[in-house]
Amino acid sequence: MEKKQYRLSAESTLNMPAQGRGGGGNGGGSGVEKRLGLLEKGLAEMKEKLIAVSSRTDSSEKHFATRADLATTELNLIKWYVATAFAMTGLACAITFGLTRLLTS
């Protein structure tokens, strides 16, 4: 019977019969069924973890800031900085004016 060779990685190859699914019935001496079972078990675990991560991501996305939120916050901060600068300048001028008036009299 002719066999096709499938390369899985650089080190290992998987020999499969070219026709049909079953080979000579050697009882799975290569352990393909065992390895496939382990892969399926690992796949189930990965699916569970992916679902858990996905649910965490979905629940935390509502707490993230959007570009519009960041732009609004930046604009509000700039307004506060400018207003505080004007207020401090006015307060410094008032104190200076008051002191000069007090000291010159």
C-alpha positions as CSV (number, residue, x, y, z in Angstrom):
1,M,0.0,0.0,0.0
2,E,1.3,3.4,-0.9
3,K,1.7,5.9,1.9
4,K,1.8,9.7,1.8
5,Q,4.1,11.6,4.1
6,Y,2.8,14.7,5.9
7,R,5.4,16.9,7.5
8,L,4.2,18.3,10.9
9,S,7.5,20.0,11.9
10,A,11.1,19.8,11.1
11,E,11.7,16.8,13.3
12,S,8.6,14.7,12.9
13,T,6.6,13.4,10.0
14,L,3.2,11.5,9.9
15,N,2.9,8.6,7.6
16,M,-0.7,8.0,6.5
17,P,-2.1,5.5,3.9
18,A,-2.8,7.0,0.6
19,Q,-6.1,5.2,0.2
20,G,-8.7,4.9,2.8
21,R,-8.5,5.8,6.4
22,G,-7.3,2.6,8.0
23,G,-4.0,1.0,7.5
24,G,-2.9,-2.5,8.2
25,G,-4.5,-2.5,11.7
26,N,-1.3,-2.5,13.7
27,G,-3.2,-1.5,16.8
28,G,-2.1,2.2,16.8
29,G,1.5,1.4,17.5
30,S,2.6,4.9,16.6
31,G,0.3,6.3,19.4
32,V,-1.6,8.7,17.1
33,E,-4.9,8.0,18.9
34,K,-3.2,8.8,22.3
35,R,-1.6,12.0,21.0
36,L,-4.9,13.0,19.4
37,G,-6.7,12.5,22.7
38,L,-4.2,14.6,24.4
39,L,-4.6,17.3,21.8
40,E,-8.4,17.3,22.1
41,K,-8.1,17.5,25.9
42,G,-5.7,20.5,25.6
43,L,-8.0,22.1,23.1
44,A,-10.9,21.8,25.5
45,E,-8.8,23.5,28.2
46,M,-7.8,26.2,25.8
47,K,-11.4,26.9,24.9
48,E,-12.3,27.3,28.6
49,K,-9.5,29.7,29.2
50,L,-10.3,31.6,26.1
51,I,-13.9,32.0,27.2
52,A,-12.8,33.2,30.6
53,V,-10.4,35.8,29.1
54,S,-13.0,36.9,26.7
55,S,-15.6,37.5,29.4
56,R,-13.0,39.4,31.5
57,T,-12.2,41.6,28.4
58,D,-15.8,42.3,27.7
59,S,-16.5,43.3,31.3
60,S,-13.5,45.6,31.5
61,E,-14.0,47.3,28.1
62,K,-16.8,49.4,29.5
63,H,-14.3,51.0,31.8
64,F,-11.9,52.1,29.1
65,A,-11.7,55.7,27.9
66,T,-12.4,56.5,24.3
67,R,-10.6,59.0,22.2
68,A,-13.5,61.4,22.7
69,D,-13.3,61.0,26.5
70,L,-9.5,61.7,26.4
71,A,-10.0,64.8,24.1
72,T,-12.7,66.2,26.5
73,T,-10.5,65.6,29.5
74,E,-7.5,67.3,27.8
75,L,-9.7,70.3,26.9
76,N,-11.0,70.5,30.5
77,L,-7.4,70.4,31.9
78,I,-6.3,73.1,29.6
79,K,-9.2,75.3,30.6
80,W,-8.3,74.8,34.3
81,Y,-4.7,75.6,33.7
82,V,-5.5,78.8,31.9
83,A,-8.1,79.9,34.5
84,T,-5.8,79.1,37.3
85,A,-3.0,81.1,35.7
86,F,-5.3,84.1,35.3
87,A,-6.5,83.8,38.9
88,M,-3.0,83.6,40.3
89,T,-1.9,86.6,38.2
90,G,-4.9,88.6,39.4
91,L,-4.3,87.6,43.0
92,A,-0.6,88.5,42.7
93,C,-1.5,91.9,41.2
94,A,-4.1,92.6,43.9
95,I,-1.7,91.7,46.7
96,T,1.0,93.9,45.1
97,F,-1.4,96.8,44.6
98,G,-2.7,96.4,48.2
99,L,0.8,96.3,49.7
100,T,2.0,99.3,47.7
101,R,-1.0,101.3,48.7
102,L,-0.5,100.3,52.3
103,L,3.2,101.1,52.4
104,T,3.0,104.3,50.5
105,S,0.4,105.9,52.8
